[in-house]
Amino acid sequence: MAICTTCDADMELGVSCTLRVYEDFVDGVARRRIANGSRQPCGDCGTPPRGLHHPGCDLERCPACGRRALTCGCAAA
């Protein structure tokens, strides 16, 4: 079992995260999260096509800059 610490969903079941907006950007602007644009479930967090990745997913894109959300630096520390 791999449980999302944000939405408590079991990621192994291939469900989307329920967190719709990130509010922790260094510029103070809240932004809607980017959905899985692939036609396949995410290879890292298992979210289905058009679903929201689970925070911490290696493949999630940052809604502020479009780079990898894990490493882009847009979120406040």
C-alpha positions as a Python dict, from the first residue, in 0.01 Angstrom:
ca = {
    (1, 'M'): (0, 0, 0),
    (2, 'A'): (122, 349, -89),
    (3, 'I'): (-96, 612, 77),
    (4, 'C'): (-94, 976, -36),
    (5, 'T'): (-21, 1193, 267),
    (6, 'T'): (-235, 1472, 121),
    (7, 'C'): (-560, 1295, 26),
    (8, 'D'): (-519, 959, 208),
    (9, 'A'): (-587, 765, -116),
    (10, 'D'): (-415, 435, -189),
    (11, 'M'): (-202, 527, -494),
    (12, 'E'): (-176, 161, -596),
    (13, 'L'): (-547, 173, -682),
    (14, 'G'): (-483, 426, -962),
    (15, 'V'): (-689, 713, -823),
    (16, 'S'): (-647, 1086, -868),
    (17, 'C'): (-542, 1313, -582),
    (18, 'T'): (-816, 1540, -448),
    (19, 'L'): (-591, 1843, -383),
    (20, 'R'): (-691, 2087, -659),
    (21, 'V'): (-477, 2392, -578),
    (22, 'Y'): (-126, 2455, -448),
    (23, 'E'): (-112, 2758, -221),
    (24, 'D'): (250, 2753, -107),
    (25, 'F'): (431, 2942, -384),
    (26, 'V'): (703, 3190, -290),
    (27, 'D'): (515, 3467, -474),
    (28, 'G'): (200, 3403, -265),
    (29, 'V'): (-21, 3320, -566),
    (30, 'A'): (-234, 3003, -543),
    (31, 'R'): (-242, 2797, -863),
    (32, 'R'): (-453, 2509, -999),
    (33, 'R'): (-256, 2188, -1029),
    (34, 'I'): (-170, 2039, -1369),
    (35, 'A'): (-341, 1711, -1453),
    (36, 'N'): (-176, 1400, -1595),
    (37, 'G'): (-168, 1478, -1967),
    (38, 'S'): (-67, 1126, -2067),
    (39, 'R'): (-305, 870, -2212),
    (40, 'Q'): (-169, 622, -1959),
    (41, 'P'): (-175, 610, -1579),
    (42, 'C'): (122, 789, -1426),
    (43, 'G'): (425, 563, -1402),
    (44, 'D'): (520, 708, -1063),
    (45, 'C'): (205, 781, -859),
    (46, 'G'): (-51, 582, -1060),
    (47, 'T'): (-298, 865, -1118),
    (48, 'P'): (-520, 804, -1422),
    (49, 'P'): (-517, 1015, -1741),
    (50, 'R'): (-655, 1366, -1671),
    (51, 'G'): (-626, 1298, -1297),
    (52, 'L'): (-417, 1502, -1054),
    (53, 'H'): (-79, 1362, -958),
    (54, 'H'): (-16, 1296, -590),
    (55, 'P'): (222, 1551, -431),
    (56, 'G'): (578, 1424, -445),
    (57, 'C'): (527, 1248, -779),
    (58, 'D'): (840, 1256, -997),
    (59, 'L'): (630, 1334, -1307),
    (60, 'E'): (412, 1617, -1173),
    (61, 'R'): (462, 1956, -1342),
    (62, 'C'): (471, 2283, -1152),
    (63, 'P'): (173, 2507, -1233),
    (64, 'A'): (395, 2815, -1198),
    (65, 'C'): (687, 2729, -1427),
    (66, 'G'): (602, 2398, -1597),
    (67, 'R'): (917, 2221, -1479),
    (68, 'R'): (926, 1922, -1244),
    (69, 'A'): (732, 2025, -934),
    (70, 'L'): (967, 1832, -704),
    (71, 'T'): (1276, 2027, -801),
    (72, 'C'): (1174, 2360, -957),
    (73, 'G'): (1199, 2572, -641),
    (74, 'C'): (872, 2762, -692),
    (75, 'A'): (715, 2634, -369),
    (76, 'A'): (798, 2802, -39),
    (77, 'A'): (1030, 2602, 184),
}
